[in-house]
Amino acid sequence: MTRGTITKVVKTHGSLWGFIQPQGSSRRAFFNAASFDEADGFDDAEEGLLVEFDEEKDPVNGFRAMHLAIARDASTPVGS
C-alpha cells in the first residue's frame, strides 16, 4: 500500500473527486468516490488528510487510487 496526502478535493452535487500526492513522489494519483472501500471515507475526505491506497495506471489521469482508506494514524499532522 502507498501512503499519501490528499492535495485537492472537489465535492459537487453528491460527487467527489480529487488528487493524492504519494509520499516520496512528484506524481499525483486521481481518486473519486468509487476509490474508497468504505463509504465513511467518502464523507471524511479533505485536503491535507493522510491516506493509504493502491495505485493503478489510468489512461486519462496517469495514476488512479484504488482501495483508498484514511491512514490509521491520520490524526498525526502530515510532516511531523
C-alpha positions as CSV (number, residue, x, y, z in Angstrom):
1,M,0.0,0.0,0.0
2,T,1.1,3.5,-0.8
3,R,0.7,6.4,1.6
4,G,0.0,10.0,0.6
5,T,-1.8,13.2,1.3
6,I,-5.0,14.5,-0.3
7,T,-4.0,17.7,-2.1
8,K,-7.3,18.5,-3.8
9,V,-10.9,17.7,-3.2
10,V,-13.9,18.7,-5.3
11,K,-17.4,18.0,-4.0
12,T,-20.3,18.9,-6.2
13,H,-23.9,17.7,-6.3
14,G,-23.0,14.5,-4.4
15,S,-20.0,13.6,-6.5
16,L,-16.4,13.7,-5.1
17,W,-13.1,13.6,-6.9
18,G,-9.6,14.9,-6.3
19,F,-5.9,14.1,-6.2
20,I,-3.4,12.5,-3.8
21,Q,0.3,13.2,-3.6
22,P,2.0,9.9,-2.8
23,Q,4.8,10.2,-0.2
24,G,8.2,10.5,-1.8
25,S,6.9,11.1,-5.3
26,S,6.3,14.0,-7.5
27,R,3.4,12.4,-9.4
28,R,-0.2,12.6,-8.2
29,A,-3.0,10.0,-8.2
30,F,-6.6,10.7,-9.1
31,F,-9.4,9.5,-6.9
32,N,-13.2,9.5,-6.8
33,A,-16.0,8.1,-4.6
34,A,-15.5,4.7,-6.2
35,S,-11.9,4.6,-5.0
36,F,-13.0,4.2,-1.3
37,D,-13.5,0.7,0.1
38,E,-15.7,2.0,2.9
39,A,-18.4,4.6,2.4
40,D,-17.4,6.6,5.5
41,G,-14.1,7.6,3.9
42,F,-16.0,9.4,1.2
43,D,-17.5,11.9,3.8
44,D,-14.2,12.4,5.6
45,A,-12.1,13.2,2.5
46,E,-10.5,16.6,2.8
47,E,-7.2,18.3,1.8
48,G,-4.3,17.5,4.0
49,L,-5.6,14.1,5.1
50,L,-3.2,11.2,5.2
51,V,-4.5,8.2,3.3
52,E,-3.4,4.7,2.2
53,F,-4.2,3.3,-1.2
54,D,-3.1,1.1,-4.1
55,E,-2.4,2.6,-7.5
56,E,-3.0,1.6,-11.0
57,K,-2.3,3.2,-14.3
58,D,-5.1,5.3,-15.7
59,P,-5.2,6.4,-19.4
60,V,-6.8,9.7,-18.6
61,N,-5.3,10.8,-15.3
62,G,-1.9,9.0,-15.2
63,F,-2.5,7.1,-12.0
64,R,-5.6,6.2,-10.1
65,A,-6.1,5.4,-6.4
66,M,-7.8,2.2,-5.6
67,H,-8.8,0.7,-2.1
68,L,-8.5,4.2,-0.6
69,A,-8.7,4.4,3.2
70,I,-7.9,7.0,5.8
71,A,-4.5,6.1,7.3
72,R,-4.7,4.6,10.7
73,D,-2.5,7.3,12.2
74,A,-4.2,10.2,10.3
75,S,-4.5,12.2,13.4
76,T,-0.7,12.8,13.3
77,P,-0.1,16.0,11.3
78,V,1.5,15.5,8.0
79,G,5.2,16.4,8.1
80,S,5.6,15.6,11.8
